[in-house]
Amino acid sequence: MSGARTGKAIIIGGSLGGLFAAGCLRRIGWEVEVCEKTSDDLASRGAGLGTHDEIFAVLEHLGIEVDEDIGVPIRRRYVMERDGSCSLSLDVSQRQSSWAWFYNRLKDILPARHYHFNAQLARIAQDDRGVTAILADGRRLQGDLLVGADGIRSTVRAQFAPRAQPQFSGYVAWRGMIPEAAFPPALHAQLFDRYVFCLPEGEMMLAYPVPGAGGDTRPGHRGYNFVWYHPIGREDALAKLCTDARGHCHGTAIAPPLIRPEEIANMRAIGRAKFAAPVAEMLDLTAQPFFQAIFDLESPTMVFGRVALLGDAAFVARPHVGMGVTKAALDAYELANRLADRATLDEALGAYDESQSRFGQAIVQWARHIGVHLEAQLKPREQRTAEELHHQPEKVLRQVGARISEIPPLAGFTALPRSSGKVQTWVAGDAL
Ligand SMILES: Cc1cc2nc3c(=O)[nH]c(=O)nc-3n(C[C@H](O)[C@H](O)[C@H](O)COP(=O)(O)OP(=O)(O)OC[C@H]3O[C@@H](n4cnc5c(N)ncnc54)[C@H](O)[C@@H]3O)c2cc1C
């Protein structure tokens, strides 16, 4: 294969991974075309999003200004017991941003003519001279490189590594966001400014302030987000949860309005039984709760000839690490760096595969480790290890969404980008 210095990349997937890839590749002189299968703007669909220093560094590298507007600051984490008391707290300075903030900023730096909605990849053809993306409507786009940034159910990965399938963890994350204005004053005073963890046996609830609609970070206009990891059982239990009132099963995910009301009522009842009153009240206030099944995914390789996987298409770590977007950004940054500094496409993609596969495997394992107590709920009690039996609240407080440099299996990754430090994210101090 020929040189790697410049060329044209076809990027499949116009979410954050695809947009980071477009930005990083354009920065080294590549032409890009982004193909997104949906027909509408994705900005309205995201929710809260944890941040890491490294993602700020990649944004700055792309010329996107990172300032206080990026999210809501949080300074302390609390464990709230069933009776409402605080059993543990830890100073952690972190910023919760919004998916829409990233999507809008990244889309703004890409000329609209290079972003194509209604462009669904069907299959790929490639040879020594180039790669062709064949779209579902018959259009063909040619390039030197194809980037598969098409998420956990990647069409690109399905063509080249069909056996790499997402593995269900046995638990889901119930999620929701309540506008700050909807909080009764008493509940606001008890909860709103806090990053609260509730850790009764077998559950993990996190709740924290995030930017409101349109990324608004002004007091009074923010939102309060919760992510409640709740074990449900194996695939058959997930299929039941994803079945609508007419009996149709939607696979492993279901649109929020189609979730059966009895499932939502049941979720709220469990919340009332297990969590402190303010947290249960918050669940009741949530107009449209939804859930996301938690999967692990590891692709055996990230490169197939002229095709490179990136972000969730290659590795999906459980959201305990809060790193879906950061990992996609780092993949994009590394891909562009290797293309810029290696003589051939083969060499560049080989180096990319080597470093990002190691990173992906390490982060998937680490996230699985944080969720070990939740997953173990599916085993008989007597078969659980000491670590699986009980939460270790202090570890949970330190490990969830921790800084990359604080995560032991990632300590060897020295090539991570550094931000200017204008927006500080983490001062937890001690090692994990
Ligand atoms: C609408 C949306 C909202 C999200 N909200 C949040 C959030 O609030 N908080 C958070 O932490 N994470 C969120 N995520 C996940 C987070 O964005 C990802 O972890 C991160 O973007 C890295 O994933 P990715 O870009 O690799 O894949 P994804 O974000 O899953 O994007 C894959 C994209 O590929 C497109 N696609 C799939 N198949 C094809 C095909 N055959 N042809 C063309 N396009 C295709 C999909 O429509 C999608 O836009 C969201 C993802 C999406 C799609």
Ligand as a Chemical Component Dictionary entry (heavy atoms), coordinates in Angstrom:
data_LIG
# 
_chem_comp.id                   LIG 
_chem_comp.type                 NON-POLYMER 
_chem_comp.pdbx_formal_charge   0 
_chem_comp.three_letter_code    LIG 
# 
loop_
_chem_comp_atom.comp_id 
_chem_comp_atom.atom_id 
_chem_comp_atom.alt_atom_id 
_chem_comp_atom.type_symbol 
_chem_comp_atom.charge 
_chem_comp_atom.model_Cartn_x 
_chem_comp_atom.model_Cartn_y 
_chem_comp_atom.model_Cartn_z 
_chem_comp_atom.pdbx_ordinal 
LIG C1  C1  C 0 -27.494 9.783  19.642 1  
LIG C2  C2  C 0 -26.437 9.401  20.665 2  
LIG C3  C3  C 0 -26.474 9.949  21.949 3  
LIG C4  C4  C 0 -25.473 9.625  22.890 4  
LIG N1  N1  N 0 -25.531 10.195 24.105 5  
LIG C5  C5  C 0 -24.543 9.968  24.999 6  
LIG C6  C6  C 0 -24.538 10.627 26.246 7  
LIG O1  O1  O 0 -25.424 11.393 26.535 8  
LIG N2  N2  N 0 -23.536 10.373 27.124 9  
LIG C7  C7  C 0 -22.503 9.520  26.824 10 
LIG O2  O2  O 0 -21.583 9.344  27.628 11 
LIG N3  N3  N 0 -22.483 8.886  25.636 12 
LIG C8  C8  C 0 -23.466 9.072  24.733 13 
LIG N4  N4  N 0 -23.451 8.425  23.544 14 
LIG C9  C9  C 0 -22.363 7.470  23.303 15 
LIG C10 C10 C 0 -21.107 8.221  23.017 16 
LIG O3  O3  O 0 -21.423 9.245  22.130 17 
LIG C11 C11 C 0 -20.105 7.241  22.415 18 
LIG O4  O4  O 0 -19.524 6.435  23.425 19 
LIG C12 C12 C 0 -19.000 8.019  21.702 20 
LIG O5  O5  O 0 -19.574 8.880  20.729 21 
LIG C13 C13 C 0 -18.072 7.127  20.968 22 
LIG O6  O6  O 0 -18.855 6.325  20.198 23 
LIG P1  P1  P 0 -18.799 6.338  18.630 24 
LIG O7  O7  O 0 -18.861 7.700  18.021 25 
LIG O8  O8  O 0 -17.682 5.447  18.312 26 
LIG O9  O9  O 0 -20.165 5.556  18.345 27 
LIG P2  P2  P 0 -21.660 6.089  18.498 28 
LIG O10 O10 O 0 -21.754 7.303  19.320 29 
LIG O11 O11 O 0 -22.507 4.931  18.847 30 
LIG O12 O12 O 0 -22.018 6.520  17.014 31 
LIG C14 C14 C 0 -22.109 5.642  15.938 32 
LIG C15 C15 C 0 -22.765 6.404  14.809 33 
LIG O13 O13 O 0 -22.708 5.597  13.648 34 
LIG C16 C16 C 0 -23.946 5.673  12.990 35 
LIG N5  N5  N 0 -24.066 4.440  12.189 36 
LIG C17 C17 C 0 -24.246 3.181  12.647 37 
LIG N6  N6  N 0 -24.263 2.308  11.627 38 
LIG C18 C18 C 0 -24.080 3.043  10.503 39 
LIG C19 C19 C 0 -24.005 2.698  9.121  40 
LIG N7  N7  N 0 -24.132 1.441  8.682  41 
LIG N8  N8  N 0 -23.803 3.702  8.219  42 
LIG C20 C20 C 0 -23.675 5.002  8.640  43 
LIG N9  N9  N 0 -23.760 5.371  9.940  44 
LIG C21 C21 C 0 -23.948 4.402  10.850 45 
LIG C22 C22 C 0 -24.958 5.796  14.110 46 
LIG O14 O14 O 0 -26.185 6.338  13.667 47 
LIG C23 C23 C 0 -24.226 6.720  15.075 48 
LIG O15 O15 O 0 -24.473 8.078  14.832 49 
LIG C24 C24 C 0 -24.435 8.703  22.572 50 
LIG C25 C25 C 0 -24.429 8.145  21.275 51 
LIG C26 C26 C 0 -25.400 8.477  20.329 52 
LIG C27 C27 C 0 -25.357 7.895  18.921 53 
# 
loop_
_chem_comp_bond.comp_id 
_chem_comp_bond.atom_id_1 
_chem_comp_bond.atom_id_2 
_chem_comp_bond.value_order 
_chem_comp_bond.pdbx_ordinal 
LIG C1  C2  SING 1  
LIG C2  C3  SING 2  
LIG C2  C26 DOUB 3  
LIG C3  C4  DOUB 4  
LIG C4  N1  SING 5  
LIG C4  C24 SING 6  
LIG N1  C5  DOUB 7  
LIG C5  C6  SING 8  
LIG C5  C8  SING 9  
LIG C6  O1  DOUB 10 
LIG C6  N2  SING 11 
LIG N2  C7  SING 12 
LIG C7  O2  DOUB 13 
LIG C7  N3  SING 14 
LIG N3  C8  DOUB 15 
LIG C8  N4  SING 16 
LIG N4  C9  SING 17 
LIG N4  C24 SING 18 
LIG C9  C10 SING 19 
LIG C10 O3  SING 20 
LIG C10 C11 SING 21 
LIG C11 O4  SING 22 
LIG C11 C12 SING 23 
LIG C12 O5  SING 24 
LIG C12 C13 SING 25 
LIG C13 O6  SING 26 
LIG O6  P1  SING 27 
LIG P1  O7  DOUB 28 
LIG P1  O8  SING 29 
LIG P1  O9  SING 30 
LIG O9  P2  SING 31 
LIG P2  O10 DOUB 32 
LIG P2  O11 SING 33 
LIG P2  O12 SING 34 
LIG O12 C14 SING 35 
LIG C14 C15 SING 36 
LIG C15 O13 SING 37 
LIG C15 C23 SING 38 
LIG O13 C16 SING 39 
LIG C16 N5  SING 40 
LIG C16 C22 SING 41 
LIG N5  C17 SING 42 
LIG N5  C21 SING 43 
LIG C17 N6  DOUB 44 
LIG N6  C18 SING 45 
LIG C18 C19 SING 46 
LIG C18 C21 DOUB 47 
LIG C19 N7  SING 48 
LIG C19 N8  DOUB 49 
LIG N8  C20 SING 50 
LIG C20 N9  DOUB 51 
LIG N9  C21 SING 52 
LIG C22 O14 SING 53 
LIG C22 C23 SING 54 
LIG C23 O15 SING 55 
LIG C24 C25 DOUB 56 
LIG C25 C26 SING 57 
LIG C26 C27 SING 58 
# 
